[in-house]
Amino acid sequence: MRGLRAGAAVVAAVLLAGGAGGCTLVSPGDEDQGPITVGTTDTVTSLDPAGAYDAGSWALFSNVYQSLLTYAPGTGSPVPDAADRCGFQGKDLRTYRCELREGLKFGNGRELTAEDVKFSFDRILRIKSPQGPQSLLDTLESVGTTGRTVTFRLRVPDATFPFKIATGAGAIVDSSRYPADRLRTGTEADGSGPYALKGYRPRSVAELRPNKNYQGAVKHRGGDVTVHYFRDAATMSKAWKQRSLDVAGRLMPPSDIAAHSLSDTGVKLMESAGSETRSMFFNLREGSPLKALPVRRAIAAVVDREALARDVHRRTVEPLYSLIPQGLGGHTTSFFDLNPRPDPESARSALSRAGITTPVRFTLAYSQGAATDEEAALLERQLESTGLFEVTTRHVEWTEFRQGYARGDYDAYCVGWLADFPDPDNFTTPLVGRSSSFRTGYANPKVEQLIGATQDSSRRSGVSKDFRAIQEIIAQDVPVLPLWQKKDYVLSSASVSGTQYLSDGTGQWRLWELGRL
């Protein structure tokens, strides 16, 4: 989900203290000019937090739903939102307790209670949706309540737990409106966030209005916002150039970003450090042509990341040679150390020594994102130009794409990853852990041991060596091939304020910060 800061402090033992949330009034001009219109190519796969674990859904959730904790702009540590305070109990990092603010209400007026919090977490673990966030809560054993107090019992020490419940996985739903054992369908959402969802058309538009019942960390109440969801970057670019949008967010074509000039009148470009990465994942199941390690290592030896950054993404991305991006503790160059430059001959020798017949034929699937067609085409040319591979590229609609790689339908697939929370664990556990979100079939006991060691320490700067060790193993096993990381870019009309706070690598999409000058 979503720049990151190295060594982000974890809240442990010490209670998080939060003051009562206040609000400022919306200026009359905001209402006179109508809702601020925002464009994105992200996709909302579900309005139910138990059934979504993707950037588009969580971006909307951060406005409609409330979590116990959240992130203030420019900070990498969770702060109270629905909670008044939270903290670990004892030093073993296995009991985490939060006390709710008084007077919380859902947008529909119903009181929000500790039982609603317990209900929200319990149903995620009970439903276990393949597209849901249950893997992020794999250390959670049980949730208990006493009055306004919520107590989380963890199976194992997990210093990252506060980060996790500040994400969409911690979204609190109304227990009277959501079924306990299945996903809620339809186009409505009942949350207690800064906004209420007043209208929604899937893959088209979300109409957001300020929630007058909201109490929490957000001090500024935004005006009306209408989010337009575009099927691809080119379509959003056309809408932006026609000025039918006030703000264009994820993901504008790289050529549009690269062509922007500071002399452009009436337009602002905001650039911030980002945590978005893109990688090629490999299907390691039986029957996949990429199950054989020499094949994956040969692919890693051939791919030219510099060309991807230069020729496809117009230098709006940087080549990435590790799971953990630059800016986070534990970042390495483990893939570069093994393959500092594309080397088709070493790939050929490795395949020959393993007795693998060439060309190796496989499918490469991909879905949404800026310049994905061009990226897939260049990867295909790079691989096939060696004579070692025959690649069939396949563009798949996002919802089907996620279901497809979970089923093992594709041999390889390129996926973007937006951090759920600002900690290096979010680039290891969900990508290569035993409960990986990408269902590659990869498992390595040493990696699991190292992941456990990183989660057992509240001093995050002290576990960098374990994260480096994980990445050295991954560079050898190659269940995934990191390609690039990028910054966040937002284009807006010069008359719109607050775009510098819209996103910052924490997974929050702060639509409430937007206003008119």
C-alpha positions as CSV (number, residue, x, y, z in Angstrom):
1,M,0.0,0.0,0.0
2,R,2.3,3.4,0.0
3,G,8.6,8.4,1.0
4,L,9.2,5.7,3.5
5,R,11.7,6.4,6.2
6,A,14.5,4.0,7.3
7,G,14.3,2.8,10.8
8,A,10.6,3.8,11.4
9,A,10.0,3.5,15.1
10,V,7.7,0.8,16.3
11,V,5.3,1.5,19.1
12,A,6.2,-0.9,21.8
13,A,5.5,-1.0,25.6
14,V,4.9,2.8,25.7
15,L,1.4,3.9,25.2
16,L,0.4,6.0,22.2
17,A,-1.3,9.1,23.4
18,G,-3.8,11.1,21.2
19,G,-5.8,14.2,21.7
20,A,-9.3,14.6,20.6
21,G,-9.7,15.2,16.9
22,G,-11.0,18.5,15.8
23,C,-12.3,19.8,12.6
24,T,-12.1,23.0,10.5
25,L,-14.9,24.3,8.4
26,V,-15.0,24.0,4.7
27,S,-14.8,27.3,2.9
28,P,-17.9,28.4,1.1
29,G,-15.9,28.5,-2.1
30,D,-15.4,24.7,-2.0
31,E,-19.1,24.1,-2.2
32,D,-19.7,26.8,-4.8
33,Q,-17.3,25.2,-7.2
34,G,-18.6,21.7,-6.7
35,P,-16.7,18.6,-5.6
36,I,-12.9,18.4,-6.3
37,T,-12.5,15.7,-9.0
38,V,-9.6,13.3,-8.6
39,G,-8.5,10.7,-11.2
40,T,-6.7,7.4,-10.6
41,T,-6.1,4.2,-12.5
42,D,-6.3,2.1,-9.3
43,T,-9.1,-0.4,-9.1
44,V,-11.4,-1.0,-6.1
45,T,-11.8,-4.7,-6.0
46,S,-14.2,-4.7,-3.0
47,L,-15.9,-2.3,-0.7
48,D,-15.6,-4.9,2.1
49,P,-12.3,-4.7,4.1
50,A,-12.4,-8.5,4.6
51,G,-12.3,-9.0,0.8
52,A,-9.6,-6.5,-0.4
53,Y,-5.9,-6.4,-0.2
54,D,-4.9,-3.9,-2.9
55,A,-3.8,-0.3,-3.3
56,G,-7.0,1.0,-4.9
57,S,-9.4,-0.5,-2.3
58,W,-7.2,0.5,0.6
59,A,-6.9,4.1,-0.7
60,L,-10.7,4.4,-0.6
61,F,-10.9,2.6,2.7
62,S,-8.5,5.2,4.4
63,N,-11.2,7.8,3.7
64,V,-14.4,5.8,4.4
65,Y,-13.3,3.5,7.2
66,Q,-11.5,4.3,10.4
67,S,-8.8,2.1,12.0
68,L,-7.5,2.2,15.6
69,L,-4.3,3.8,14.4
70,T,-3.3,5.8,11.4
71,Y,-0.4,7.9,10.0
72,A,-0.1,11.6,10.3
73,P,1.4,13.3,7.2
74,G,5.2,13.1,7.2
75,T,5.4,10.5,9.9
76,G,6.3,6.8,9.8
77,S,4.9,5.8,13.2
78,P,1.3,5.0,13.9
79,V,-0.8,7.5,15.8
80,P,-4.2,7.0,17.5
81,D,-7.3,7.4,15.3
82,A,-10.3,5.5,16.6
83,A,-8.2,4.7,19.6
84,D,-7.4,7.1,22.4
85,R,-4.2,5.2,23.1
86,C,-2.6,1.9,22.3
87,G,0.5,0.0,23.3
88,F,2.2,-3.4,23.9
89,Q,1.7,-4.9,27.4
90,G,4.9,-6.3,28.7
91,K,8.2,-6.9,26.8
92,D,7.3,-10.1,24.9
93,L,5.4,-8.2,22.1
94,R,2.5,-10.7,22.3
95,T,-0.2,-8.6,23.9
96,Y,-1.3,-5.3,22.3
97,R,-4.1,-3.2,23.9
98,C,-6.1,-0.2,22.7
99,E,-8.7,2.0,24.4
100,L,-11.3,3.5,22.1
101,R,-12.1,7.2,22.1
102,E,-15.4,8.1,23.7
103,G,-18.4,9.0,21.5
104,L,-17.3,7.3,18.3
105,K,-20.1,6.9,15.7
106,F,-20.4,5.4,12.3
107,G,-21.5,7.6,9.5
108,N,-25.0,6.2,9.8
109,G,-25.2,7.5,13.4
110,R,-24.8,4.1,15.2
111,E,-22.4,4.0,18.1
112,L,-19.0,2.4,17.4
113,T,-18.0,0.0,20.2
114,A,-15.1,-2.3,21.1
115,E,-17.3,-5.2,19.9
116,D,-17.4,-3.7,16.4
117,V,-13.6,-3.7,16.5
118,K,-13.4,-7.3,17.6
119,F,-16.1,-8.2,15.0
120,S,-14.1,-6.6,12.2
121,F,-10.9,-8.5,12.9
122,D,-12.7,-11.8,13.7
123,R,-14.6,-11.8,10.4
124,I,-11.4,-11.2,8.3
125,L,-9.9,-14.3,9.9
126,R,-13.1,-16.3,9.6
127,I,-13.9,-15.5,6.0
128,K,-10.3,-15.9,4.8
129,S,-11.0,-14.4,1.4
130,P,-8.3,-15.3,-1.1
131,Q,-8.3,-11.6,-2.0
132,G,-8.5,-10.4,1.6
133,P,-5.9,-9.2,4.1
134,Q,-5.8,-12.2,6.4
135,S,-2.2,-12.9,5.6
136,L,-1.3,-9.6,7.1
137,L,-2.9,-10.7,10.4
138,D,-1.2,-14.1,10.5
139,T,0.3,-13.5,13.9
140,L,-3.1,-12.6,15.5
141,E,-4.5,-15.3,17.7
142,S,-7.5,-13.7,19.3
143,V,-9.2,-10.4,20.1
144,G,-10.9,-9.7,23.4
145,T,-12.9,-6.7,24.8
146,T,-13.7,-5.2,28.1
147,G,-15.7,-1.9,28.0
148,R,-13.9,0.4,25.6
149,T,-10.7,-1.7,25.8
150,V,-9.6,-4.0,22.9
151,T,-6.9,-6.6,23.6
152,F,-5.1,-8.4,20.9
153,R,-3.3,-11.7,21.7
154,L,-0.6,-12.6,19.2
155,R,0.7,-16.2,18.5
156,V,4.3,-15.0,18.3
157,P,6.0,-11.7,19.0
158,D,5.2,-9.1,16.3
159,A,6.8,-5.7,16.6
160,T,5.1,-4.7,13.4
161,F,1.5,-5.3,14.6
162,P,0.8,-1.6,15.3
163,F,1.7,-0.8,11.7
164,K,-0.6,-3.6,10.4
165,I,-3.7,-2.4,12.3
166,A,-3.1,1.1,10.9
167,T,-3.8,-0.2,7.4
168,G,-6.9,-1.3,5.6
169,A,-6.6,-4.6,7.4
170,G,-7.6,-2.7,10.5
171,A,-10.7,-1.0,9.0
172,I,-13.6,-1.1,11.5
173,V,-17.0,-2.0,10.1
174,D,-20.5,-1.8,11.5
175,S,-21.3,-5.2,13.0
176,S,-25.0,-4.6,12.4
177,R,-24.5,-4.1,8.6
178,Y,-21.9,-6.7,7.7
179,P,-22.3,-10.4,7.8
180,A,-20.0,-12.3,10.1
181,D,-19.2,-15.2,7.9
182,R,-19.3,-13.8,4.3
183,L,-18.4,-10.8,2.3
184,R,-20.9,-7.9,2.0
185,T,-21.9,-7.2,-1.6
186,G,-23.4,-4.1,-3.2
187,T,-22.3,-0.6,-3.5
188,E,-22.6,0.7,0.1
189,A,-20.0,1.0,2.9
190,D,-20.6,1.7,6.5
191,G,-17.6,3.2,8.2
192,S,-16.6,5.9,10.6
193,G,-13.8,7.6,8.6
194,P,-13.5,11.3,7.5
195,Y,-15.8,10.7,4.6
196,A,-19.1,8.9,3.9
197,L,-19.5,7.1,0.6
198,K,-22.6,8.7,-0.9
199,G,-22.5,7.1,-4.3
200,Y,-20.4,4.4,-6.0
201,R,-20.3,2.9,-9.5
202,P,-17.7,0.1,-9.8
203,R,-14.7,0.9,-11.9
204,S,-16.3,4.3,-12.6
205,V,-16.8,6.8,-9.8
206,A,-16.9,7.2,-6.0
207,E,-18.8,10.2,-4.5
208,L,-17.4,11.2,-1.1
209,R,-19.0,13.6,1.4
210,P,-17.6,14.7,4.7
211,N,-18.7,12.5,7.6
212,K,-20.2,14.9,10.3
213,N,-19.9,12.1,12.9
214,Y,-16.1,11.6,12.4
215,Q,-13.9,11.8,15.5
216,G,-10.2,11.0,15.2
217,A,-6.7,12.0,14.2
218,V,-7.8,14.1,11.2
219,K,-7.9,17.8,12.2
220,H,-9.0,19.2,8.8
221,R,-12.4,18.3,7.3
222,G,-12.2,18.3,3.6
223,G,-14.9,19.2,1.1
224,D,-16.8,17.1,-1.3
225,V,-14.6,14.9,-3.5
226,T,-15.5,12.8,-6.6
227,V,-13.0,10.1,-7.5
228,H,-13.0,8.9,-11.1
229,Y,-11.5,5.4,-11.8
230,F,-10.0,5.0,-15.3
231,R,-9.3,1.8,-17.0
232,D,-5.8,2.8,-18.0
233,A,-3.3,5.6,-17.8
234,A,-3.9,6.8,-21.4
235,T,-7.6,7.4,-20.7
236,M,-6.8,9.3,-17.5
237,S,-4.2,11.4,-19.4
238,K,-6.8,12.4,-22.0
239,A,-9.3,13.4,-19.2
240,W,-6.5,15.5,-17.5
241,K,-5.6,17.2,-20.7
242,Q,-9.2,18.1,-21.3
243,R,-9.2,19.6,-17.8
244,S,-12.1,17.4,-16.6
245,L,-10.0,16.6,-13.5
246,D,-8.7,18.8,-10.8
247,V,-6.2,16.2,-9.6
248,A,-4.5,13.4,-11.5
249,G,-2.9,10.8,-9.2
250,R,-1.9,7.2,-9.8
251,L,-0.8,6.5,-12.5
252,M,-0.2,9.1,-15.2
253,P,1.9,8.0,-18.2
254,P,5.6,8.5,-17.7
255,S,5.7,10.7,-20.8
256,D,3.2,13.1,-19.2
257,I,5.3,13.4,-16.0
258,A,8.6,13.7,-18.0
259,A,7.1,16.4,-20.2
260,H,6.0,18.6,-17.4
261,S,7.8,21.9,-17.1
262,L,8.0,24.3,-14.1
263,S,7.0,27.0,-16.6
264,D,3.6,25.3,-17.2
265,T,0.9,27.8,-16.1
266,G,-2.1,26.7,-14.1
267,V,-0.6,23.3,-13.3
268,K,1.3,21.9,-10.3
269,L,3.4,18.7,-10.2
270,M,4.0,17.3,-6.7
271,E,6.8,14.8,-6.3
272,S,7.5,12.8,-3.2
273,A,9.6,9.8,-2.2
274,G,7.5,6.7,-2.8
275,S,7.5,3.1,-1.8
276,E,6.0,1.6,-4.9
277,T,8.0,-1.2,-6.5
278,R,7.4,-3.6,-9.4
279,S,8.6,-7.1,-9.6
280,M,8.3,-10.2,-11.8
281,F,7.0,-13.1,-9.7
282,F,7.5,-16.7,-10.7
283,N,5.1,-19.7,-10.4
284,L,7.1,-22.4,-8.6
285,R,4.2,-25.0,-8.6
286,E,4.6,-28.4,-10.2
287,G,4.2,-28.2,-14.0
288,S,5.4,-24.6,-14.3
289,P,8.4,-24.2,-16.7
290,L,9.8,-21.8,-14.1
291,K,9.9,-24.2,-11.2
292,A,13.5,-25.1,-12.3
293,L,15.9,-22.8,-10.5
294,P,18.4,-22.5,-13.4
295,V,15.6,-21.0,-15.6
296,R,14.7,-18.3,-13.0
297,R,18.4,-17.5,-12.6
298,A,18.8,-17.2,-16.3
299,I,15.9,-14.8,-16.5
300,A,17.5,-12.7,-13.7
301,A,20.8,-12.7,-15.7
302,V,19.1,-11.3,-18.8
303,V,16.6,-8.6,-17.7
304,D,17.9,-5.1,-18.2
305,R,16.4,-2.8,-15.6
306,E,18.2,0.3,-16.8
307,A,16.5,0.0,-20.2
308,L,13.1,-0.4,-18.5
309,A,13.7,2.8,-16.5
310,R,15.1,4.7,-19.4
311,D,13.1,3.6,-22.4
312,V,9.7,2.8,-20.9
313,H,9.4,4.9,-17.8
314,R,11.3,8.0,-18.9
315,R,13.4,8.0,-15.7
316,T,10.4,8.3,-13.5
317,V,11.5,5.1,-11.9
318,E,14.8,3.7,-10.6
319,P,16.2,0.2,-11.2
320,L,15.7,-2.0,-8.1
321,Y,18.1,-4.7,-7.2
322,S,16.5,-5.9,-3.9
323,L,13.2,-6.7,-2.3
324,I,13.4,-3.7,0.1
325,P,13.6,-0.4,-1.7
326,Q,16.0,2.5,-1.1
327,G,15.0,4.5,1.9
328,L,14.3,1.6,4.2
329,G,16.6,-0.2,6.6
330,G,17.9,-3.4,5.2
331,H,18.0,-2.2,1.6
332,T,20.8,-4.0,-0.4
333,T,21.9,-4.6,-3.9
334,S,21.8,-8.4,-3.7
335,F,20.6,-9.0,-7.3
336,F,23.1,-6.5,-8.7
337,D,25.9,-8.2,-6.8
338,L,25.1,-11.5,-8.7
339,N,24.3,-9.8,-12.1
340,P,25.7,-6.3,-12.3
341,R,24.8,-6.2,-16.0
342,P,22.7,-8.3,-18.4
343,D,24.8,-11.4,-19.3
344,P,23.0,-13.7,-21.9
345,E,26.1,-15.9,-22.2
346,S,26.1,-16.8,-18.5
347,A,22.4,-17.5,-18.7
348,R,23.0,-19.8,-21.7
349,S,25.8,-21.6,-19.9
350,A,23.6,-22.1,-16.8
351,L,20.8,-23.6,-18.8
352,S,23.1,-25.8,-20.7
353,R,24.8,-27.2,-17.6
354,A,21.3,-28.0,-16.1
355,G,20.4,-29.9,-19.3
356,I,17.4,-27.6,-20.0
357,T,16.2,-27.4,-23.6
358,T,15.9,-24.0,-25.1
359,P,14.0,-21.9,-25.9
360,V,12.1,-22.2,-22.6
361,R,8.5,-21.3,-23.3
362,F,6.4,-19.4,-20.7
363,T,3.6,-16.9,-20.3
364,L,4.1,-13.5,-18.8
365,A,0.9,-11.9,-17.4
366,Y,0.4,-8.3,-16.3
367,S,-2.4,-5.9,-15.5
368,Q,-3.0,-2.3,-14.5
369,G,-0.4,0.4,-14.2
370,A,1.3,3.1,-16.3
371,A,3.1,1.9,-19.4
372,T,2.4,-1.8,-18.7
373,D,2.0,-2.7,-22.3
374,E,5.4,-1.1,-23.2
375,E,7.0,-2.7,-20.2
376,A,5.8,-6.2,-21.1
377,A,6.8,-5.8,-24.7
378,L,10.4,-4.7,-23.8
379,L,10.8,-7.6,-21.3
380,E,9.6,-10.0,-24.0
381,R,12.2,-8.5,-26.5
382,Q,15.0,-8.7,-23.9
383,L,14.3,-12.3,-23.1
384,E,13.6,-13.5,-26.7
385,S,16.6,-11.7,-28.2
386,T,18.9,-14.2,-26.4
387,G,17.3,-17.1,-28.1
388,L,16.9,-18.8,-24.7
389,F,13.2,-18.0,-24.2
390,E,9.9,-17.8,-26.0
391,V,7.6,-15.5,-24.1
392,T,3.8,-15.0,-24.6
393,T,2.7,-11.8,-22.9
394,R,-0.9,-11.5,-21.7
395,H,-2.8,-8.4,-20.4
396,V,-5.4,-9.4,-17.8
397,E,-8.1,-7.3,-16.2
398,W,-7.1,-6.6,-12.6
399,T,-9.7,-8.6,-10.6
400,E,-9.2,-11.6,-12.9
401,F,-5.5,-11.1,-12.8
402,R,-5.3,-11.4,-9.0
403,Q,-7.5,-14.5,-9.0
404,G,-5.4,-16.0,-11.8
405,Y,-2.1,-15.8,-10.1
406,A,-3.6,-17.1,-6.9
407,R,-4.8,-20.1,-8.9
408,G,-1.4,-20.6,-10.6
409,D,-2.7,-19.7,-14.0
410,Y,0.5,-17.8,-15.1
411,D,4.1,-18.9,-15.3
412,A,5.3,-15.4,-14.5
413,Y,3.5,-12.2,-13.7
414,C,4.5,-8.6,-13.2
415,V,2.9,-6.9,-10.2
416,G,3.4,-3.5,-8.5
417,W,3.6,-3.5,-4.7
418,L,2.7,-0.4,-2.7
419,A,3.7,-0.7,0.9
420,D,1.0,-1.3,3.4
421,F,3.0,0.3,6.2
422,P,6.5,1.9,6.4
423,D,8.6,-1.0,7.6
424,P,11.0,-3.3,5.7
425,D,8.9,-6.3,6.9
426,N,6.2,-5.2,4.4
427,F,8.6,-6.1,1.6
428,T,9.6,-9.5,2.9
429,T,6.7,-11.3,4.7
430,P,3.9,-10.6,2.2
431,L,6.3,-11.1,-0.8
432,V,8.3,-14.2,0.1
433,G,6.9,-15.4,3.5
434,R,5.0,-18.7,3.9
435,S,1.7,-16.7,3.6
436,S,2.8,-14.7,0.6
437,S,0.1,-12.6,-1.0
438,F,1.4,-13.7,-4.4
439,R,0.9,-17.4,-4.1
440,T,4.1,-18.4,-5.9
441,G,4.6,-21.6,-4.0
442,Y,7.9,-20.5,-2.6
443,A,9.0,-21.7,0.8
444,N,12.4,-21.5,2.6
445,P,12.7,-22.4,6.3
446,K,15.7,-20.1,6.7
447,V,13.7,-17.2,5.3
448,E,10.9,-18.0,7.7
449,Q,13.4,-18.1,10.6
450,L,14.8,-14.7,9.7
451,I,11.4,-13.1,9.2
452,G,10.5,-14.3,12.7
453,A,13.7,-12.8,14.1
454,T,12.8,-9.4,12.6
455,Q,9.3,-9.5,14.0
456,D,10.7,-10.3,17.5
457,S,12.4,-6.9,17.9
458,S,10.9,-3.5,18.7
459,R,14.3,-1.9,17.8
460,R,13.8,-1.9,14.1
461,S,17.3,-0.4,13.3
462,G,18.8,-3.5,15.0
463,V,17.3,-6.1,12.5
464,S,18.8,-4.7,9.3
465,K,21.3,-7.6,9.2
466,D,18.4,-10.1,9.1
467,F,16.7,-8.3,6.3
468,R,19.9,-8.2,4.3
469,A,20.3,-12.0,4.9
470,I,16.8,-12.6,3.6
471,Q,17.5,-10.7,0.4
472,E,20.7,-12.6,-0.2
473,I,18.8,-15.8,-0.1
474,I,16.1,-14.5,-2.4
475,A,18.7,-13.4,-4.9
476,Q,19.9,-17.0,-5.0
477,D,16.5,-18.6,-5.0
478,V,14.8,-16.0,-7.3
479,P,11.1,-16.7,-6.5
480,V,10.7,-13.0,-7.5
481,L,12.8,-10.6,-9.6
482,P,12.7,-6.9,-8.4
483,L,12.5,-4.5,-11.4
484,W,12.1,-0.9,-10.3
485,Q,10.9,1.5,-7.6
486,K,9.3,4.9,-8.3
487,K,8.4,8.2,-6.7
488,D,4.9,9.5,-6.2
489,Y,3.7,12.1,-8.7
490,V,0.5,14.1,-8.5
491,L,-0.6,16.6,-11.2
492,S,-3.2,19.2,-10.2
493,S,-4.7,22.5,-11.1
494,A,-2.8,25.4,-9.5
495,S,-6.0,26.3,-7.7
496,V,-6.1,23.1,-5.7
497,S,-4.3,23.0,-2.3
498,G,-3.1,20.0,-0.2
499,T,-1.8,17.7,-2.9
500,Q,1.6,17.6,-1.1
501,Y,-0.2,15.6,1.6
502,L,-2.2,13.3,-0.6
503,S,0.2,10.3,-0.3
504,D,3.5,9.7,1.3
505,G,4.3,6.0,1.3
506,T,2.2,5.1,4.4
507,G,-0.8,3.8,2.5
508,Q,-3.0,6.8,3.3
509,W,-4.8,8.6,0.5
510,R,-5.7,11.9,2.2
511,L,-8.5,13.3,0.1
512,W,-9.6,15.4,3.0
513,E,-6.4,17.5,2.7
514,L,-7.6,18.8,-0.7
515,G,-9.1,22.2,-1.0
516,R,-9.5,25.2,-3.4
517,L,-7.4,28.3,-3.1
